[in-house]
C-alpha cells in the first residue's frame, strides 16, 4: 500500500457508518464490513489498486488472531460436545442448592462461559436447569434470564474465546494478561447480576408447566463425563496460560522461555481433556464441531480487519484526539465508549471488540493509555449492550427461556447495567487508578 496515502476522516467514518447500517439491515456482517471498507477507501481518495491494498493489509493484520481463534475452537468443541460443560453447570447448581438458586445459575453460566463455551451456548445449556429451579422456587423468567445472561457476560470477559483473543491481540498482549485483568470486573458483573436478578424474582411472567416440556439440552441417553474429568480441559488451559505471567512476576527464566501461546495451549488442553474423559476416539468429531462454530467468527475477523485498516489509514484517529483535547474530555473514556458503541452496532461482543481495537487503538494509545488498560476497557465495554434485537444472542436466549420479543426486550436494560458494572470497574481500576 502507498504509505503516503492518507484517507480523509469523513470518508473512513462514512465507510464505518455504511458497514453498521448494512449490518442493521441484516446483510451478512462480513460483506457489510468489506463493503464499508471499500466505499470508505474510495470516498477517501484511494484508487482501486490502493483500496485493494488496504483490504489486504487489513486482512493480514488479523491473521494472528484468526489462528488463535481456530485453536480456541478445539477447546470449545470438546467442552460442548463431550457434555463436560453440562456436568460443570449441574454440579454448581447442585452444590449451592435451592437457597442460593440465582447465584448458582449465574455462577454456572459464568463458569462454563469462562472455560471457552460461547455465551449463547452456555445459556442454552443452563436454561433447562434454570426453568426447573425457577418453577420450584417461584422465580420469574425475567429474573432467570438476567441471572443467566449476566453470569454469561461475567464469564465472557475472562474466557479464552474470540472476543478476549481479539482484545489481547489488538494490543499485542498475551491472552492470559487480558483474562487476569478482567477478573475483578467480572466479579463486579457477577455481583450486579445476583443483586438485580434477586430484585426481579417476582417481576415478569411466571414459569408455566408448558415451559418445562422437552427441556433436555442434550439427548437423554447421553452419558455425561465425571466432574473430575470435565475439569481437566479448563484447569489445564488456565494453568498453562498462567505460566508466562508467573514466570515474569517471579523472574523464573525457564517459564518465561517456554512462551506458551494460546495457539498451543488451547488445543493441548482440549486433547488432554478428551483423553481424561475417555473420549479419545471422538477428538476428530469434536475438532470438526469446534471449527464449524468458529468459521463465522473467523470471517467476521477478516471483514473487521478491512474496515479497521481503512480507519487506521485515515486521519480519523488524529482528529478524534484533537476533538477530545478541545472538549477537555479524558481520552481514557474513548476505550470503553468505543467498545460499547461498536458492540451495540453489531450486537456482538466479538465483532464490537474487533472493530473497536482495529479502528481506535491508535487513538486510544495516543492518550497515553497502556495497552493492557485499553484492552480491558474496550473488552468490558463490549458486553454492555451487545444483546440488542438485531443480533443472534437476543433471539437464542429468548427461545431458550420461552419468551416472546416483548418479554425478552424487558431484560435488555438490566443486562446493560450488569455489563456497565464491569466496564466502570475496569475504567476506574485501569484507566484512572492505573492499577
GIZI-V110709 format. One record per backbone hydrogen bond with DSSP energy under -0.5 kcal/mol. NH is the residue of the N-H (numbers start at 1). CO is the residue of the C=O. Records with the same first field share a line. If there is no record, write none. Layout:
# GIZI-V110709
NH=CO, CO
This chain:
# GIZI-V110709
3=1
5=2
7=313
8=44
12=8
13=9
14=10
15=11
16=12
17=13
18=14
19=15
20=16
21=17
22=18
23=19
24=20
25=21
26=23
27=22
32=28
33=29
34=30
35=31
36=32
37=33
38=34
39=35
40=36
41=37
42=38
43=39
44=40
45=42
46=41
51=47
52=48
53=49
54=50
55=51
56=52
57=53
58=54
59=55
60=56
61=57
62=58, 59
63=60
66=62
67=63
68=64
69=65
70=66
71=67
72=68
73=69
74=70, 71
75=71
76=72
77=73
78=74
79=75
80=76
81=77
82=78
84=78
85=79
87=83
88=84
89=85
90=86
91=87
92=88
93=89
94=90
95=91
96=92
97=93
100=96, 97
101=98
104=100
105=101
106=102
107=103
108=104
109=105
110=106
111=107
112=108
113=109
114=110
115=111
116=113
117=112
122=118
123=119
124=120
125=121
126=122
127=123
128=124
130=126
131=127
132=128
133=129
134=130
135=131
136=132
137=133
138=134
139=134
140=201
141=205
144=140
145=141
146=142
147=143
148=144
149=145
150=146
151=147
152=148
153=149
154=150
155=151
156=152
157=153
158=155
159=156
160=114
161=159
165=161
166=162
167=163
168=164
169=165
170=166
171=168
172=169
173=168
177=174
178=174
179=175
180=176
181=177
182=178
183=180
184=180
186=182
187=183
188=184
189=185
190=186
191=187
192=188
193=189
194=190
195=191
196=192
197=193
198=194
199=195
200=196
201=198
203=200
211=208
212=208, 209
213=210
215=212
222=219
224=222
230=226
231=227
232=228, 229
233=229
234=230
235=231
236=232
237=233
238=234
239=235
240=236
241=237
242=238
243=239, 240
244=240
245=241
246=242
247=243
248=244
249=245
250=246
252=247
253=251
256=252
257=253
258=254
259=255
261=259
264=261
265=261
266=262
268=264
269=265
270=266
271=267
272=268
273=269
274=270
275=271
276=272
277=273
278=275
279=274
282=279
283=280
286=282
287=283
288=284
289=285
290=286
291=287
292=288
293=289
294=290
295=291
296=292
298=294
299=295
300=296
301=297
302=298
303=299
304=300
305=301
306=302
307=303
308=304
309=305
310=306
311=307
312=308
313=309
314=311
315=7
319=315
320=316
321=317
322=318
323=319
324=320
325=321
326=322
327=323
328=325
329=324
333=330
334=331
335=332
336=332
337=333
338=334
339=335
340=336
341=337
342=338
343=339
344=340
345=341
346=342
347=343
348=343
352=348
353=349
354=350
355=351
356=352
357=353
358=354
359=355
360=356
361=357
364=360
365=361
366=362
367=364
368=365
369=364
374=370
375=371
376=372
377=373
378=374
379=375
380=376
381=377
382=378
383=380
384=381
391=388
394=388
395=391
396=392
397=393
398=394
399=395
400=396
401=397
402=399
403=398
408=404
409=405
410=406, 407
411=408
412=409
414=410
415=411
416=412
417=413
418=414
419=415
420=416
421=417
422=418
423=419
424=420
425=421
426=422
427=423
428=424
429=425
430=426
431=426, 427
432=427
433=428
435=429
